[in-house]
Amino acid sequence: MSTDNGPAPTRTVERALSLLVEVATNDGLGLVDLARRVNLSPATASRLLRTLEATEFVRRDEDGAYHGASRLIQVAVTFTSNVPLYRLAEPHLTALRDEAGESAYLGVAGPQDTVLYARMAESDKSIRHSGWLGKTVPTKGTAIGGALRDNCGEHGYVSASHALEDGVTAVAAPVRWPDGTVAAAISVVGPTFRISETQVHTIGKLVAARAQAMSRELGTPDSTTGTKEGT
């Protein structure tokens, strides 16, 4: 969070938004934890949270934990439902989940060199990957980050195991805008014990094919949906 000495109203808005982001991405934290995460005193954080609570962006439960409230949910749902890329991704993620048998995600560029998981089709297996929707992960060292940075190999996909969680393997591929730049990435994530090296290649081909299909629906010519030379 910024600590500059700009106008007080600007700092107040910045602090309130920082708290709102923490509530949205770390549901159920209490006042002290929220204040520490955004480098505020508990007294200042409490005052800002009361304002957010009064405007129905957050709510405080009987145990003192904070959660997103109706206005925050309304903003999130309205925004994401109006993003064409997100709407376009949903049937492809569902199909990819069914084809690969594992959870499928859409990732877009997040703040400070991260990837934001913006859409998900969750596997129905008893042991499955879940819980990353709305979360951010580093672009460096992750499969979906590599795809978003266009660091794919000759097969058009990136894979990584144990990058963020032990026993988890991910396979990702880039979705492109018509000019060939990367718009987003889609990935399949599942337990490593079920995704062998052979399965990585099989799933990789499925992910790359779905990413290319999404790219075509965005208006990208077939000549630019594949990998670039030297990546």
Secondary structure, DSSP 8 states (H G I E B T S, - for coil): -------HHHHHHHHHHHHHHHHHHSTT--HHHHHHHTT--HHHHHHHHHHHHHTTSEEE-TTS-EEE-HHHHHHHHHHHHT-HHHHHHHHHHHHHHHHHSSEEEEEEEETTTEEEEEEEE---SSS-----TT-EEESTTSHHHHHHTT---TTS-EEEESSSSTTEEEEEEEEE-TTS-EEEEEEEEEETTT--HHHHHHHHHHHHHHHHHHHHHTT--GGGSS--TT-
